[in-house]
Amino acid sequence: MKRRTALQASIGVVATLALAACGGGQTDAGNGGSTGPVNLTVALSSAPNSLDPAQVAVGPFLNYMDPAYATLLTRKADGTLGAGLADKWGYIGQGNTKFELRLRKGVKFADGTPITATDVVNSFKYFQKGSGPTVAYFRPLTFSAPDSSTVAISSPTPNPDMGTLFTPSYMGGAVISPAGLKNPKQLASATFGAGPYVYSAQQSVSGDHYVFVPNKNFWDQSAVHFKKITVRVMPNANSQVQALKSGQIDLMYGTPDVAPTIKGDKALTTLKKPTTWSGLFLLDREGTVVKGLGDERVRQALNFAVDRTAITKAVYGDFGTPVSQPAMPGYDGYSSAAAKMYPYDPAKAKELLKAAGYEKGLTIPVNYGSFDPSTAKMVQAVQDQLSNVGVRLELRAATNFGAWINDLLSKKYAATVLSPGTGGEPNFYAQQAGFTKTGIMNLFGVTDVDVDAAYARLAKSDAKSSGAAAKDLTDVIVRKALALPVSGTDTIAMYNTKLHGVQFPEGGAQLTSNTTWTVR
């Protein structure tokens, strides 16, 4: 049951990241271009599962969390770590196992009480007991407070990018006040953070809209740009587009279907970035269900047999990129060498299958989620192309997440499609779920000594060597054909041109926080 819950949470974060349609700011009538206070309205396709940092699915749901919960560290536009509630941080000694954070002077919770290192430690300990999608990264860590402003973190194994865990995307660094921890049940529907805003239950209607008003105790009042941030729940993307065009919202996350509909409107603009890869996780890499998948040559044959360019164009149009590795261009771990390993070559695929003893082909049962139309189109296209080399995919469609998870955990399926994809993280975290022995997507518990060795090298790397080590890990995964990546899919932001500061950080898959945007 614990594994099922953790997997469901992990799927939730990826799906909300790539699928959720979000909306953005709305200025008050008559004060466009004004430097005075304005309102910002953000629309999401679904309500939050919780306002508790330890339970919430992240991705676009951070629009519900960022206003009220400042984090210990932030992510700057250039991709580097930035100060937050902590203004000094770094590793202690060698080995990437000990990290230290020093709190900024004078920071307070929204209720006016000072933030101490002990408060931070208690917040971390609470977070470790949660069920959110990033909690697993925090559970092995230990936290202590050597003094009132210093938080010490220890990891039992090396981690080359520990600071990332304390940024908004991972939620653990969103410090919860003692008042909130005193009765954790209240965290689901109220906020107890130290962000620039606080949640106003009086002005909100759960499931419909969520309103955040300025926090008078926030340490940097110059960063409070709006007199109100409202997050609206709008399930239909077409309805969001209409709201965007009429000025009711300023930003939404689009889809390949709706993004072209604002072309030519000078008041609106589109920002896109490849963020997740979609394709097949080859789960049964030891050949338990399908003996052939235990042979590296068979897995390589699958990769040669797919025309990624044709599939990507047909399924995603201008909002996709062909990829043959579980990393996206412009992100940590992307390898130019891996990008050249599997050109479309059906003849080579047949040659490898024959050498492995499968000249007559083989059958692979695959489960996927039909609730994502793009995923359905992609996997059906892969099925068609693999049939040309004698490989038959037996597809099992699930109409919802729960059914997909049940199918996955049955271990009847040798491969799966994570709908709509995964990626956008530092490689140390991005490849952990699918390819390490204890990874949540490694359902068959496959051990690969080469992957383990590459992962260990990355874990112990320093700032100078981590880039090469991350690429090395990708190269190993691709060379051994542990997956069948097909397309990189874009996250699309559609917004009013009066809204400034909307951008994807360098090497990051999520937009900058809505608290950093401004209206001019």
Salt bridges, closest charged atoms under 4 A:
ASP28 OD2 - LYS227 NZ 2.91
ASP208 OD2 - HIS209 ND1 2.69
ASP295 OD2 - ARG297 NH2 2.80
ASP318 OD1 - LYS313 NZ 3.21
GLU351 OE2 - LYS348 NZ 3.85
ASP407 OD2 - ARG396 NE 3.14
ASP448 OD2 - LYS480 NZ 2.99
ASP450 OD2 - LYS480 NZ 2.88
ASP472 OD2 - ARG457 NH2 2.62
